[in-house]
């Protein structure tokens, strides 16, 4: 199983980016937990957004109203639409996949870097 993130880059304050996380080796189910995390230099990795099997989504307070997580099971991909970007959003963004089922392993991507210039 492999997760590959893409879509990161350099953007100005107020700009938008859409991150993609493509899975291979196993099919994403609509009931799996999918999440985006980020880690800024010198800081701990933090949850940015997650989507659950019930359709529920959860966002960090710092990104509510600006970021949107979604999944497309037909493309085996999860997305993170990021709007109104701020310099404090600068970080490496990681995709996490936790398949449904007790004891199932979790998978992480290698990360994609987002830099927001002021």
Secondary structure, 3 states (H helix, E strand, C coil): CEEEEECCEEEECCCCEEEEEEEECCCCCCCCEEEEEEECCCCCCEEEEEECCCCCEEECCCCCCCEEEEEECCCCEEEEEECCCCHHHCEEEEEEEECCCCCCCEEECCCEEEEEEC
